[in-house]
Amino acid sequence: MSKLARQVGLPKLPAALSPIGRFRALSFPYRAPSTPRGVRPLRPKARTGADYDTDWSRRPPARLARAAIIEGPMRLAVASLAAPDRRGADRLAATKGPVIFAANHHSHIDTPLLLTSIPEPWRHKMIVGAAADYFFGTRITAALSSLVIGAIPIERSKVGRRSADLAAELIDDGWSLLIFPEGGRSPDGWGQPFRGGAAFLASKTGVPVVPIHVEGTGRILRKGRSLPRPSTTSVTFGRPITAEDGENATRFGARIEREVAALADETSSDWYTARVRAHASESPELTGPDANGWRRTWALGDRSRGSKSRKRRWPDI
């Protein structure tokens, strides 16, 4: 009863005659059926995290909007901030069909940089494996991640069955996958051990893995920094590799990591020297030296000195 009705002295209506009472009195099919006594109620369907439904983001209107974003503001922002030097795209010339792109991970700008660097025909039929707990934590961030970068939720603490089945189903439908096997951004500029998601999905679906090394994005927007700082970057594509007969996901994942490490060596030296070291299994590891923080920082600066000394050039849009 309203305050005015009480002041005037109107009698209180019975619950059966009030609108709320009438609504509460309705039964199925006008209201959802109740759970019988003795039956455990169903858990409410989650709308965030690994359970977020991304089907809408792969429909034509969303794909058209995403293509406009990638080829417009995203490409302009990447060119202005990163001035990327893209190498090795010719190594994909003989590759057909969907692939899994596996790259090292230093910064949030890695994804826009790769989405604008990966050539056609894969660029606009791409899904991105994104951390379910970070990019899909709320409905707003989940919707933006799905629309802007075509993200699907991946559980990074484990190879979740739901995430793996969704990714495998989309790959079978002709979609390519961009994934960061480290599971998160580098905390100090050096890489982290690769997890088995990319190798597991490649073995399950039978598609090749394209190793990619990204250099320089940590100088633009490293973990813990909120404002970007322009710098130069490089993206190096490797030759597609597939799981060999009898090679399990663990060994294949280690081989993917070695290929990315060889590309990192190629970036800091030259192709011939890097291939000689890779053939001898002497490529410097992505994870860096097993030493104290100052020693790792010093070694990282020594390794990337050649990239830092490159002169800033006009963005290559």
N, C-alpha and C positions, 0 to 999 in steps of 0.2 A: 504494500500500500504506500502511496506517495505521501510526502509530508503535508501537502495541501489537503489531501483527503482526510488525514488524521486531525488536522486543525478544524476542518469543517464538521467532523464528527460522522463521516460516512461509515457505515458498517463494513467490516472486512469480508470480502467475498470468500466463499468456500474454495478450497484448493481445486476442486473439480471444475469450478467455473472460471478460474483465472487462466490466462493464456499459458503460463508455465505449467500449471497443473494439467491442462489439457494435453500439452506436448508430452509431459512425463507419462501420461496415461496411454499414449499410443504404443502399439506393439508392432512386431514384425509383420509386413515388410516396410512399414513407414519408419522404423528405427532399426538399427543394427541388432541382430539377435543376441540375446544374453548367453553367457556360458552356463551350461547346466552344472548343478552342484556335483561335486566329486570329480570334475574334469578340470585339468590344469589349463588356465587361460593361455592363448597364444601370445607370444611376445610381439609387442608392436613393431611394425616394420620400420627399420632404421632408414633415415633419409640423408645421412652423412656417412663419412668414412668409407670403408670398403664396400658398403652396401648401397652407395649412391648410384642411381640409375643414369647412365650416360648415353642411352640410346638416342635421345633427342638430338645430341650434339653431332651425330653422324647422318642426320637427315639433310636433304638438299638446302633448305634455307640456312641452317647453321653452317654447313660447309661453305656456302657462298660467302657468308659474312666472315668466316675465318680466313678464307682466301684473300678477301679484301683487306683484312687486318694485317696479314702476313706480308702481302705485297705492297702495302701502303705504309702506315705509321710504324709497324715493326721493323721493316727493312730500312726505313729512314733513320730510326733510332739506333739500330745496330751499326749502320754505316757511320753515324756521327760519333758514337761512343767507342766502337771497337775497331774500326778501319780494318776489317778482316782480310787476311791473306789466305786464300783458299787453294789447297794443293791436293792432287791425287784423285780428282773427280773422274779422270780418264780411266782409272782402274775399275770403274763400275760399268764401263761401256758394254761389256758382254753379259751383264747380269740382267735377267728378266724376272718379273714377278715380285712378290713381296719379299722383304728382307728385314732383318733385325739390325738396327744401328746401335752399337754399343760404344759409349764414349766415357772418358774420365770426367770428373765433375768438380768444379771449383767455385761456381758462382751461379746465382739465379739468372744471369744473362746467358748462361750456356744454352738454355733451351731456345730463346729467340735467335741466338747466333746460329744454331744448327738448323732450325726451321727455315731460316733464310739462306742457308748454305747447301743443304741437301738438294741435289738436282732433281729435275723431273725424270721419270713419272712418279716418283715416290713422295715428293714434297706435299702435294695436296690430297694425298690419301694416306695420311700418317696419324698414328695415335702415339701419345707420349705416356710412358709409365711414370706416374707421379705418386709421391708418398701419400697414402690414404690419410694418415694422421695429421699431415701438414696442409696439403692442398685441398683436402675434402673434409676439413674439420668443422666447417659451418656450411650452410646451404648457399650463402653468398659466394664464398671462395670456391666452393665446388662448382657452382654454375659458371663463374668466370673462368676457372681453369679448363672446364670442358669446352666452353665456347671459344676462348682465345687460342689455346694451344692444342685442343683436342685430347686433353688428358683423360686417362682412365685410372682409377685408384689401384695402387699396388701396395700390399703390406710389406714394408721393408724389414720388419723384424723376423719374417719367415716367408717361405714360398707358400702363400695362402692358396688353397684349392680354388676358391671363388675367383681370385685375381688371375691365377694361372689359366683357369678354364675360359674366362672372358677374353684374355689376351690371345690364347690359342684359337678360339673361335673366330675372332676378328682377323687373325693372320690367315686362317683358312678361307675367309671371305675376300681375301685380296688386300687387306690393309697391312702396311708396314709399321714397325714398332721402333720408337726411339726410347732407349732405356739407359740408365746410368747404373752400371753394376755395383758401384761403390755403395749405393744406398743412401748417400747424403753428400753434402758439400765438404770439401777438404777443410779441416780446421787450421792448417798451418801452411798451405801451399803445396805440400806433397800429397801424393795420392794415398788412398786407403785400399786394403785388400778387396778384390772383386768378390761379390757374392754370386750365387749360382743361378739367379733368375734368368739371365740371357741365355746361358748354356742349356738350362733345362727346357726353356721354350723352343730353342732351336732344335734340340734333339727330339722334342715332342712333335713339332710341326714339320721338320725336315727342310726348313728354309735356311739360307746362308746367313752368317753374321758378318757385318761390315764393321771392322774396328775403326774407331775415330779417335784422334788425339786433339784436344783443345788446349791451346796455350795462351796465357795472357789475361784471361777473364778474371782471375783472382786479383789482379791489379786494378780492375775496374770496380768490382763490387764483391769483395771477399766476404766470407761469413763473419757476421758481427757488424758490418758497415751498413749504414742506411742510405747514404748518398753516393751515387756513382761518380767515378773519376775517369775521364777519357784516357784511353791507352791504345796500343796496337795489339792485335791478336792474330792467331793463325789457327786454321782448321785443316788437318791432314787426314785424308781418307786412305784406308788400307785396302788391300785386296780381300774380296769376300772369302770366308773360310767356312767349311762345313764340318760337322762331327764325323770322324772316321769310324770305320767298322770296329765295334767293340769298345769304343771310347765313351766312357760314362760322362755324366754332366760335370763331375768334379774335375776330371782331367781336361775336358774341353774348356771349362771356365778358366782354368789356369793358362791354357793356350791362348785364349782371348786376351787375358791380361798381358801375356808376353808380347802379343802382337801390338797392343796399344803402347807398351813400353818401348818397342822397337820404333814405333812412329814418333814417340817423344824424343828418342835418340836421333832420329832423322831430322826432327825440327831443330835441335840444338847443335847438330853437326852437319852431315850431308848424307845423301842417300847411300852412297857406296860404303862409307865407314859404318853407317848404321846396319846395313845388310850383312857386312862381314861380322860385326859383333853379334847380330841376331843369329847367324848361322853357327857361331861358336857358343851360343847361349850365354853371351857376356853382356847383353844389353843392361844398362843401369835400371834398377827397379824403380817402379813408379812411387813406391812407398818411401824412398829415400833411405839415408843411412840410419842405422840403429844407434843413435847417439842422443846427447842432450839437446835441449831446445835451441841453444845458440849455435851449436854445430850444425843442426839441420837447417837453420836459417841461413847460415853462411854458405852451406853447400847448395841450397836452392838459389841463392843470388848468383853463385858462380855458374850454375847450370843455365840460368835464363838471361845471363848478361848479354848474349848476342841478340836476344829479342828486345831487351830494353834499350839497346843502343840504336835500334832501327829508327830512322827519321820518320816523323809523323808525315803522312801523305794525305792527299785529298781522299775523302770516302769513295770507295768503289761501289756505287749503287747498281 
